[in-house]
Amino acid sequence: MPQFWILKTDADSYTFDQLERERRTVWDGVSNALALKHILSMAKGDGAMIYHSGEERAIVGLARVASAPYPDPKRDDPKLAVVEIEVERRLPRPVSLASIKSDPAFADLALVRMPRLSVIPVPDAHWKRLLHLGGVQ
C-alpha cells in the first residue's frame, strides 16, 4: 500500500516548474536525521506533494516516488539517502500553509507541528483532504 509524503523545497533552489520541465529528478540535499528516516521509508509508487517554502509557503504540485532509496552519489556519507521522483501534475489551487494551519483537521500534521522538517509523512485522510483543498477530485 503506497504511503504519502510532503517534500519541501526552497523555491529559490528548486521549483515545481523545474520538476515539470525535467519530468524526473533526484530528491537530494536531505541531512536531518528524521527526514532521512522518512526518505529511507519511501517506496517506489508512493505519492508526494511538493511544498514551496520561503515566500510562497504552499503545496503546489504532485509527484510520485520513482525509485527505492539509495545512498546519495554526490556525498561521501552512506547515511545520506536520496530517492528519485517523477512529476504528476500541478495542483489547480495551491494549498497555503495558512489554510492548513487554520484547519483543525491538520493540527497533528507534522507540517504544522514540525515546521523545519523537510520530508513529512502524510496520513491517508490528510492526503485526501489536501487533494480536495488543492482542487483535485
N, C-alpha and C positions, 0 to 999 in steps of 0.2 A: 504494500500500500504506500503510495507516494506521501512524502512529507512536504511541508510548505515552509518557505523562508522569506524574510525580508533581507535584501542585500543593500547596504547603504554605500553610497559613493558621493564624494565631494564633486559637485558639478564643475568645479574648476579643474579637476583632474581627469574625470571620465564621465561622460554623459550617456543617457539613453539614446540620444541621437547617434552617437558613435557606435553603440551596440547595434542599432538598426542598420547602419551602413556596413559594419563588419559582419553582421549576422551571428558570429560566434566569437567568443573571447575567453581568455584565461582569467578567472577571477582571482587576483593575487593581491599582495600587499597586506594581508591579514596577519597580525602578530599577537594580538590579545589572546591570552590562554583560553578564555571561554569561547570567543569567536572561532578560534582554531578547533576547539572541541566540536562546535557546531558544523564547521566545514567537514571534519572527519566523519560526521554523522550523515552527511549527504549521500544520496544515491542517484545514479542516472535516472532521469524521469521525474525527479522532484520538481515542484513548482517554485518559482521565485518571483517576488515583486521587487522592482528596482526603485529605491528611495533616493532622491537627491537631497543631500544635506546642504548646509550653507544657507543662502538666502531663500531658496525655494521651499525647502522642508516639506516635501510631498512624495508620495508614491506615484510614479509616473508611468510605469510600464510593467509588462510581464515577460518572464523568461523561463526557460526550462534548464535544469541541470543536465548537461550533456556528457558528463564523464564521472567516473568514480574519483574520489580524492586521490591526489598523488603528490609527492614531495615537490616543492617549488623549485623548478630547474634554475631559476635566476639567483637563488640564495643558498648559501653553504650551511644550511641547518636542516637536518632531516625532520625536525619537528614542525617546520613551516610547510603547510599544505595548501594546495590550490584545487579548484575544480574548473571545468570548462562549462560555460553557459551559452545557450542559444536564445536569440530574441524570439518572442512570440508576437506581442502586439503592444502598442501604446494604449494606455487607458483612455477612454473617451473623456473622462473627467479626472484630473489629478486628485488624489486624496491627501489633503493637507494634514500636517501634524496637528494643527489647531483643531480640526474637525475630529481627529482621532482622540485627542485628549479630552474633548468636550463630550464624548460619547461614553457613558458609564459602562457599556459593554466591553470597552477596551481597557478598563482600569488595571487588569492584571497582565496586559500585553507588555512584553519586555521593551518594546519601542517606547512605551510610556514610562515604565519603571526604571529602565537602564539606558538612558538616552545616549551614552557613549558607545554602546555595543554596536558593532558593525555587521554582525551576522545574527539574525534573530529568528528563532523558531516561531511559527505561527500555527496555533491550533486550527483545526478544520473549520469550526464555527466562525472564528475570526477571519479566516481566509475568505469564506463565502460572503461575510458582511463587507469586507474590504472590497471585494469584487463588485458587489452591489453598489457601494458608495462610489466606486470608480466608473459606474455606468456599464458594467459587463453583466449581461443577463444570463 
